[in-house]
Every structure is written in C-alpha cells, then in structure tokens.
Amino acid sequence: RYLRSSVVRSYDNTSGQKTQFQGLAQIRNMFATLFAELSDLTTMKAPVIDVDEEPKTVFLVWECPGCGYKTATDTFVFGPDLKIKRQNIVVTKGPSAAAAAPSPSASPASSPDAKSSKKASSKKSSSKKTSKKKGCC
C-alpha cells in the first residue's frame, strides 16, 4: 500500500511536534508504534471517511479516547497505481491508560527533522475503495 518513495507527515497538536516518515521501514515502524498505543479499540470511532476517486484521496477523521487519542485526522493521496504516495496526520492527545507510551511520531526511524506525533484520520462518505487498512505497508 506504501512505496519506498511514500512520505507520511504527522503533527501532534498537544506537543507541537511535527515528524516525517519516509520509505517503507520508517512508515512500518510508525504504524507499529501507533498500533501498540491503540491497545483498547472499544472507544475507537471513525465518524468521517471520505473517499474521492478523482483525485484519488481519502479524508479520515477518527478518535480513540480510551487510548489517549482525543481526535485524529488523516489525508491520503494515492497514485495511479493506488499506492499511498503521501499521508498527512494530525492528532490531539489526551490522558488515557496508554498515554504513558511514547508517541509513534516521537520515534521516527531515521527521520532527520522528526518532531511530531502520531496517527490521525480520514472521513467516510463518497466512493468505495480505500487502500488504507490497519495492515500497513
């Protein structure tokens, strides 16, 4: 779903950190950290998932307050091959049982100007197919 040239940018409203993850290894590590933080999905909701066929984009809004994610938003930009070229994430964190865990963006795999937080969301609405699943890369 991602390519070696894929870039994920993340911003954490709570800490003010922006982090960039580039390539499969860094993106895979980002998701591994995020999924470790999302230990209890009972409070997870995705009230917005907008899929646009043209241009090939997805806008996702989600939350998982039980894991410390008050709000999150993701925007995915797909190439003609339906691989994710770019992803932008903005999160706002709050207290939770998982809040003590480090933020996924706090540990980017070799990102020189790493400074952000983790996972965000996208919205549900129009089209059909989204190449974005929890499986990652």
N, C-alpha and C positions, 0 to 999 in steps of 0.2 A: 504494500500500500504506500510505502515511502520509498524514496530513491536515495542514492548516495548524495545527490545534489539537493535533497529536500532540506528546508530550513523551518524550524519551529521557534517562534519568539514568544516569550512568556513575560507577563508583568504581574506583580503582586501588589495590589492596592494597599495592603496592610503594611508591608515592609518597604514599599517603594522600589523594590528590586526588579530589574529587567535582565533576562537571561536569554541567550540564543543557543540553540542546539542545532548542530549541522551534521548531516550524514546519519547513516543507519545506527551506528554504535551509540552516539550521543542521544539520539531520539529513543532508542530502545532503553537506555539507562534512565532517561527522563520518565518514561512510562513505568518502568519497574519501580521507581521511587514513588510515583503517584499511586500506583495500584497497591503498594504496601501501606500508604496512608489511608486508602479507601478500604479499611478493614471491615466496616459495617455498612452495607449498602441499604439498610432498611429505611434510611432517611433520604436516599437519593431520588431526585426528581429531575426531569428534563422537560420543562414547560414549553420550550421553543426548539424546534428542529426544522429549519427551512432549508430545503434542497432546491437549488436552481440548476436546471440542465444547461442553460446558456445565460451567463457564463457558468462554467462548472464550479459551483461554490456551495458550501454548506455553512449555515449560521446556526450555532448550537448554544443554548443557554441551559445551564444545569446548576444544581446545588446538592450538597450532601452535608448538611449541618452537623449530623452526628459524627462526622469525621473531620470537622473543622472548616469545611468549605461552605461559607455563607452564600456566595454567588460565584458563578464562573461563566465565562463566555469563550467560545472558540469560533474562529472563522477558518475554514479550509478552502484552499484553492487547488483545484485539480488540473492536471494537464490533459491533453487529448487522449493519453493512454489510461486515464482515470487513476493515475497515481497522484498522491498528495505532493504538490510542489512546495506549497507554503502553508503554514498554520500559525495563526496568532491566537494567543491565550491571555485572558485577563481574569484573575481571581481575587476574591476578597475573603480572607480567612477570619475565623473567629475561634473561640475556645471549644475544645472537644477532647474526648479521650485520646484521639490521635494527634492532637495539636502539638504534643511534645516531640513528635517525629520531625525530622528535617524536611523542608520543602523540596519537591522534585527539582525545582529550578535552582535551589540552593546548591545543588551538586551536579552541575553540567559536566559531562565527560569532555574535558579539554576545551572548554569554551573560553577564549581569552577575555572577552568583556562580559563575563557572566554576572548577572545581577538580577534575578527575578524570582518569581515564584512559579507555581505550577498550575496545572490543568484548569481548563475553562470549558466553555460550552458552545453549543450551537443550537439552532432552532428547528423545530419540526413544522412543516407546513405544506410546501408545494410538492414538488416532484416525488420521485420514488427512490432511486438507488443512491446510497451513500457508501463510499468505500471506507468509511470510518467506523471501526469497531474496536472493542477493547483489546483485541488481539495484537494490535500494533504492527509494525514493520512487516 
